[in-house]
Amino acid sequence: MPWWFFRRKRPTAPQSSFPAISDTSEPARFPSRENAITLPNHADTDQRRYLEEQPYLLPKDLQEVNRLDFQHYVLRAALRRNYLAPIQAPRQILDVGCGTGQWASELAREFPQASVVGLDVEEAKQQTAPPPNYRFVKGDVLNGLPFPDRSFDFVHQRFLWTALPLAAWPRVVQELARVTAPGGWVELLEPGLEAAPMGPTHRQLDAMIKELAALRGLDGEGAVTASLDRYLWEAGLSQVQRQVIEVPFGDWGGRIGSLLALDFREFALALSGAATKRFQLSPQQYQALVQAMLQECNELKTMYHFVAAYGRKL
């Protein structure tokens, strides 16, 4: 049994306000739209915690923990499952950039025979009753993964466009492939940075977010999402597949559309401090811009998309 399987006893900590999902065969039970997230005011945003030593675009605090858990449920509803790669009975699973550990915990419950590792630069949330086969490991993929070659049957990474510099992506995916065992799978999932149709307010806010990302060396043009399958091929993987998942964006699209819009609103508000400073807006002007963009998406019936790519290690 690998060394990282053994889990230290951890102190009890408060759980997220979002419901845990113990069985991935059951549909997610979402909180109500009104009570799902307490929106921050600008004073709160100014006090939010950021990792100055990391290129990560978003805060690292309790509000972001809650948003990440909520985002997980939205993604699971959009994909109708937690992964797309045709895995069968993996014995070792790795989630790189695991965030709150929710995805990894659900995989641990789905595959109780597997050892599941969640890796991130810090443990965002300590679960009160994690699955016994789940283990958190502190690490930064930009510095290399702290595991031997061919360690895992399934390596998963998603939504790290806000954390990994654009120039680092080919090297990072090669590192994911390095720790994947022969016959194992690597899966990547990232948001498309374009939606359609887009109105003028949407384009304005989109350009602002992309500029904030580019200032940190992150992908501000959608190059990562467009290249996911190429990264896998270049890392030596085979049977590479690319899938585009389209989702309605806004209340017009029913439950999933409302949830996705709410997640985006929290994402955009998390950038309020940086955006107002960079673009010389008041907090009220920025919040009004976000609200107008969401209304525009409802009127235009905007569709958003995610891109997944997976490949097999020879």
Disulfide bonds with the S-S distance in Angstrom:
none
